[in-house]
Amino acid sequence: MLCSCSASKNPNTNNSTSSAGTLPVLSIETVSKAENVIDFVTEPVAGHVSQLIASWTPGYKIPPEPYYEDCLITLRDTDGSTLLDSSEGRVKVRGNWTTTYDKKPLRIKFTEKQSLLGLNDGAEQRNWLLLAEYKDASMLRNRAALYASREIMKEDGLFAADSQLVSVEINGEYYGVYLLSDMQQVSSHRVNITEPETGYTGTDIGYFMEYDGYFYNEDELHGFPLDFADNAPLTPFDGEGGGGRTIDPLPKDEYDPKPFMGMTIKSTVNSAEQHDFIENYVNNVYKIMYEAAYNDKAYVFDGKYKTLSCEQYHSSAGS
């Protein structure tokens, strides 16, 4: 059983003791030996998050944004054998609100591609994540979800991130248990989609997207809002028709505390045509599902996936 308390003086660890011997140990050693070098792990907060905090916190001092620190990374297996020895790379804090926690998630960017603990069938990649799991005392929720996803999706050849719990040391100090995992990115060994060549503006490409409450921080080509079928109301599922209640997916006015939601496009987009195509496609897919579920209407795309046509149907379930 993994514990989430801490006997270490380090405020960033949430584990009881160093797990050497029971978990692989990933050691990060900074190239710089400056007195305050460890600030790169403890101080940064995502810029858009610190700006929000400052807007309601008088006197709040804006911390630095996450930045890379040159490091050497060593990985030892549970039997003490060295799997990776002082490999060059850079490390920084990553995330959104998780960057405000005492124990922050990290991103590793190796100089050369590396295979770590056989994850993702041993695929060599430059980018890897260390998830802090700060608010999960069991440290198993993400691990279990990722494992289940891989079991479900692998038979169809689809990617789901692999993961392994590891003990992390930084400059010789124990920092706790983290979840080492794949980074979500376009890659032949991760999200394997067709990206456009430089200058290509056609829409017949792959799109890698993330459902994101911070979509508005992206440039105009890499983010778009969701309209949820013009904010059509949803009925909570309780087996009794929702008890007469409805929920609006988006805020209805300036006093509604719900956030606007959207998608961030994580892959390459070269043109407004590509951006507008995928924005229209995603919002129309939602409309197809909503109209079928709530209004017994069957909407279908035209051959170019741009417009919808509709025909009435009656549910066999009699709803």
C-alpha positions as CSV (number, residue, x, y, z in Angstrom):
1,M,0.0,0.0,0.0
2,L,1.3,3.4,-0.9
3,C,1.1,6.2,1.6
4,S,0.6,9.8,0.9
5,C,1.9,11.4,4.0
6,S,5.5,12.7,4.3
7,A,8.4,12.2,6.6
8,S,10.7,14.3,4.5
9,K,11.3,17.9,5.2
10,N,10.8,18.7,1.5
11,P,7.3,20.4,1.1
12,N,6.9,19.0,-2.4
13,T,6.7,15.3,-1.4
14,N,3.5,13.6,-0.3
15,N,4.9,10.2,0.4
16,S,5.9,8.6,3.7
17,T,9.4,7.4,2.9
18,S,11.7,6.9,-0.1
19,S,10.5,4.0,-2.1
20,A,13.9,2.7,-3.3
21,G,13.7,-1.1,-3.6
22,T,9.9,-1.2,-4.2
23,L,9.7,1.2,-7.1
24,P,12.1,2.3,-9.9
25,V,14.0,5.4,-8.9
26,L,14.3,8.3,-11.3
27,S,17.0,10.8,-10.3
28,I,17.2,14.3,-11.7
29,E,20.5,16.2,-11.3
30,T,20.7,19.8,-12.4
31,V,23.7,20.8,-14.4
32,S,23.8,24.2,-12.6
33,K,24.9,24.1,-9.0
34,A,23.6,27.6,-8.2
35,E,22.2,27.9,-4.7
36,N,18.7,28.6,-5.9
37,V,18.6,26.2,-8.8
38,I,15.9,24.1,-7.2
39,D,13.5,27.0,-7.7
40,F,12.7,25.6,-11.2
41,V,10.8,22.8,-9.4
42,T,9.3,24.7,-6.5
43,E,8.5,28.3,-7.7
44,P,6.9,28.4,-11.1
45,V,3.1,28.7,-11.7
46,A,1.5,28.7,-15.2
47,G,1.2,32.4,-16.3
48,H,-2.5,32.4,-17.1
49,V,-3.2,30.8,-13.7
50,S,-1.1,33.3,-11.7
51,Q,-2.8,36.2,-13.6
52,L,-6.2,34.9,-12.5
53,I,-5.1,34.5,-8.9
54,A,-3.7,38.1,-9.0
55,S,-7.1,39.4,-10.2
56,W,-8.7,38.5,-6.8
57,T,-5.7,38.5,-4.5
58,P,-4.5,41.9,-3.4
59,G,-0.8,42.1,-3.1
60,Y,-0.2,38.7,-4.8
61,K,3.3,38.5,-6.1
62,I,3.4,37.0,-9.6
63,P,5.7,33.9,-9.5
64,P,7.9,32.9,-12.5
65,E,6.3,30.9,-15.3
66,P,7.6,27.4,-15.8
67,Y,11.0,27.3,-17.4
68,Y,13.4,24.5,-18.4
69,E,16.5,23.6,-16.4
70,D,19.3,21.6,-18.0
71,C,19.6,18.2,-16.2
72,L,21.1,14.8,-16.2
73,I,18.5,12.0,-15.7
74,T,19.3,8.6,-14.3
75,L,16.9,5.7,-14.0
76,R,17.4,2.7,-11.7
77,D,15.2,-0.4,-11.6
78,T,13.9,-2.0,-8.4
79,D,16.9,-4.3,-8.2
80,G,19.2,-1.3,-8.3
81,S,20.4,-1.9,-11.9
82,T,20.9,1.2,-14.0
83,L,18.5,1.5,-16.9
84,L,19.5,5.1,-17.9
85,D,22.7,6.7,-16.8
86,S,23.1,10.5,-16.7
87,S,21.1,11.1,-19.9
88,E,21.0,14.8,-21.0
89,G,17.7,16.6,-21.0
90,R,15.7,19.5,-19.7
91,V,13.0,19.5,-17.0
92,K,10.3,22.0,-16.1
93,V,7.0,22.3,-14.2
94,R,4.0,21.6,-16.4
95,G,0.2,21.9,-16.0
96,N,-2.4,24.5,-15.2
97,W,-3.9,24.7,-11.7
98,T,-1.7,21.8,-10.7
99,T,1.3,24.2,-10.9
100,T,0.0,26.0,-7.8
101,Y,0.3,22.8,-5.6
102,D,3.2,22.2,-3.2
103,K,4.2,19.1,-5.3
104,K,4.1,20.1,-8.9
105,P,4.0,17.9,-12.0
106,L,7.0,17.9,-14.3
107,R,7.9,17.4,-17.9
108,I,11.1,15.8,-19.1
109,K,12.5,16.6,-22.5
110,F,15.5,14.4,-23.3
111,T,18.1,15.5,-25.8
112,E,17.9,12.1,-27.5
113,K,14.9,9.7,-27.6
114,Q,14.7,7.3,-24.7
115,S,12.7,4.2,-23.7
116,L,11.7,4.3,-20.1
117,L,10.7,1.1,-18.2
118,G,9.4,-0.5,-21.3
119,L,6.4,1.9,-21.4
120,N,4.3,2.0,-24.5
121,D,5.9,-1.2,-25.8
122,G,9.4,0.3,-25.3
123,A,8.8,3.2,-27.7
124,E,11.7,5.7,-27.6
125,Q,10.5,9.3,-27.2
126,R,12.1,12.6,-26.1
127,N,9.1,13.9,-24.1
128,W,7.9,12.2,-20.8
129,L,5.7,13.3,-17.9
130,L,6.0,13.0,-14.2
131,L,2.4,13.4,-12.8
132,A,2.5,14.5,-9.1
133,E,-0.9,13.0,-8.1
134,Y,-0.9,15.6,-5.3
135,K,-4.7,15.4,-4.7
136,D,-5.0,11.6,-5.0
137,A,-4.0,10.0,-1.7
138,S,-4.2,6.5,-3.3
139,M,-2.0,7.6,-6.2
140,L,-3.9,5.0,-8.3
141,R,-6.8,6.9,-10.0
142,N,-4.8,8.0,-13.1
143,R,-2.8,4.7,-13.1
144,A,-6.0,2.6,-13.1
145,A,-7.7,4.8,-15.7
146,L,-4.8,4.7,-18.1
147,Y,-4.4,0.9,-17.6
148,A,-8.1,0.3,-18.4
149,S,-7.9,2.6,-21.4
150,R,-4.9,0.7,-22.9
151,E,-6.7,-2.7,-22.3
152,I,-9.8,-1.4,-24.1
153,M,-8.1,0.4,-27.0
154,K,-5.0,-1.7,-27.8
155,E,-7.0,-4.3,-29.7
156,D,-8.0,-1.6,-32.2
157,G,-4.5,-0.3,-32.4
158,L,-5.4,3.0,-30.7
159,F,-3.1,4.9,-28.4
160,A,-3.6,5.4,-24.7
161,A,-0.8,6.6,-22.5
162,D,1.1,4.0,-20.5
163,S,2.3,4.7,-17.0
164,Q,4.4,3.5,-14.0
165,L,4.8,4.7,-10.5
166,V,8.4,5.8,-9.8
167,S,10.3,7.3,-6.9
168,V,11.8,10.7,-7.8
169,E,15.0,12.3,-6.5
170,I,16.1,15.8,-7.4
171,N,19.7,16.8,-6.7
172,G,20.0,13.9,-4.3
173,E,16.8,14.8,-2.3
174,Y,13.7,12.6,-2.2
175,Y,10.7,14.3,-3.8
176,G,8.1,11.6,-3.6
177,V,6.3,9.1,-5.8
178,Y,5.2,10.3,-9.2
179,L,3.4,8.7,-12.1
180,L,5.8,8.4,-15.1
181,S,3.7,8.6,-18.3
182,D,3.6,9.2,-22.0
183,M,3.1,12.8,-23.1
184,Q,0.1,13.3,-25.3
185,Q,1.7,14.3,-28.6
186,V,1.6,13.6,-32.3
187,S,4.1,10.7,-32.9
188,S,4.2,7.4,-34.8
189,H,4.3,5.8,-31.3
190,R,1.7,8.0,-29.7
191,V,-1.1,9.9,-31.4
192,N,-0.4,8.7,-35.0
193,I,-2.1,11.1,-37.3
194,T,-1.2,12.8,-40.6
195,E,0.0,16.3,-40.1
196,P,0.1,18.8,-42.9
197,E,3.3,19.7,-44.7
198,T,4.5,23.2,-44.4
199,G,2.2,25.5,-46.4
200,Y,-0.5,22.8,-47.0
201,T,-4.0,24.3,-46.3
202,G,-6.3,21.4,-47.2
203,T,-8.6,20.0,-44.6
204,D,-7.9,16.3,-45.2
205,I,-5.4,16.0,-42.4
206,G,-5.3,14.7,-38.9
207,Y,-6.5,16.8,-35.9
208,F,-5.3,16.1,-32.4
209,M,-7.4,18.0,-29.9
210,E,-7.9,18.5,-26.1
211,Y,-11.1,19.4,-24.3
212,D,-9.8,22.5,-22.6
213,G,-11.2,25.1,-20.3
214,Y,-8.2,27.2,-21.2
215,F,-8.7,27.1,-25.0
216,Y,-8.9,30.9,-25.1
217,N,-5.2,31.1,-24.2
218,E,-4.3,29.6,-27.6
219,D,-3.6,31.6,-30.8
220,E,-6.6,31.9,-33.2
221,L,-5.6,28.8,-35.2
222,H,-5.2,26.5,-32.3
223,G,-8.4,26.9,-30.2
224,F,-12.1,27.2,-30.7
225,P,-15.2,27.4,-28.4
226,L,-17.8,24.7,-28.2
227,D,-21.5,25.8,-28.7
228,F,-23.1,22.6,-27.4
229,A,-26.0,22.8,-29.9
230,D,-26.5,26.5,-29.1
231,N,-26.3,25.8,-25.4
232,A,-29.3,23.4,-25.6
233,P,-30.4,22.2,-22.1
234,L,-29.4,18.7,-20.8
235,T,-31.5,16.5,-18.5
236,P,-29.7,14.9,-15.6
237,F,-29.9,11.1,-15.8
238,D,-31.5,9.7,-12.6
239,G,-33.8,7.1,-14.1
240,E,-36.8,9.3,-13.5
241,G,-36.5,11.9,-16.3
242,G,-34.3,14.3,-14.3
243,G,-37.0,15.3,-11.9
244,G,-38.0,18.2,-14.1
245,R,-34.5,19.7,-13.9
246,T,-32.3,20.8,-16.8
247,I,-28.6,21.9,-17.0
248,D,-27.2,24.5,-19.4
249,P,-23.7,23.4,-20.6
250,L,-22.5,27.0,-21.0
251,P,-23.2,30.2,-19.0
252,K,-26.5,31.9,-19.9
253,D,-25.5,35.3,-18.8
254,E,-22.7,37.3,-17.1
255,Y,-23.9,36.2,-13.7
256,D,-23.7,32.4,-14.5
257,P,-20.5,31.1,-12.9
258,K,-20.1,28.2,-15.4
259,P,-17.0,28.6,-17.6
260,F,-17.0,28.6,-21.4
261,M,-15.5,25.5,-22.8
262,G,-13.6,24.7,-26.0
263,M,-11.0,22.6,-27.7
264,T,-7.3,23.2,-28.1
265,I,-5.8,21.9,-31.3
266,K,-2.5,20.3,-30.3
267,S,-1.4,19.3,-33.8
268,T,-0.2,21.5,-36.7
269,V,-2.8,23.8,-38.3
270,N,-1.6,26.0,-41.2
271,S,-4.7,27.8,-42.2
272,A,-8.0,29.3,-41.1
273,E,-9.7,26.8,-43.5
274,Q,-8.3,23.9,-41.5
275,H,-9.3,25.5,-38.2
276,D,-12.8,26.3,-39.3
277,F,-13.3,22.9,-40.7
278,I,-12.5,21.1,-37.5
279,E,-14.4,23.6,-35.4
280,N,-17.5,23.1,-37.5
281,Y,-17.1,19.3,-37.5
282,V,-16.8,19.0,-33.8
283,N,-19.7,21.2,-33.0
284,N,-21.9,19.4,-35.6
285,V,-21.0,16.0,-34.2
286,Y,-22.3,17.2,-30.8
287,K,-25.5,18.5,-32.5
288,I,-26.0,15.1,-34.2
289,M,-25.8,13.3,-30.9
290,Y,-28.0,15.9,-29.1
291,E,-30.8,15.9,-31.7
292,A,-30.9,12.1,-31.8
293,A,-31.1,11.8,-28.0
294,Y,-33.5,14.6,-27.2
295,N,-35.5,15.3,-30.4
296,D,-35.7,12.0,-32.3
297,K,-34.0,13.6,-35.3
298,A,-31.4,12.0,-37.4
299,Y,-28.8,14.5,-38.7
300,V,-26.1,13.4,-41.2
301,F,-23.1,15.1,-42.8
302,D,-22.8,15.9,-46.4
303,G,-20.0,14.3,-48.3
304,K,-17.5,17.0,-47.4
305,Y,-18.4,17.0,-43.6
306,K,-19.4,20.6,-43.7
307,T,-23.2,20.8,-43.5
308,L,-26.0,18.7,-41.9
309,S,-29.3,17.4,-43.2
310,C,-32.0,15.9,-41.1
311,E,-34.8,13.4,-41.3
312,Q,-37.3,12.5,-38.5
313,Y,-37.2,9.1,-36.9
314,H,-38.9,7.4,-34.0
315,S,-36.9,5.7,-31.2
316,S,-37.6,2.0,-31.0
317,A,-37.2,2.4,-27.2
318,G,-40.4,4.4,-27.2
319,S,-38.8,7.3,-25.4
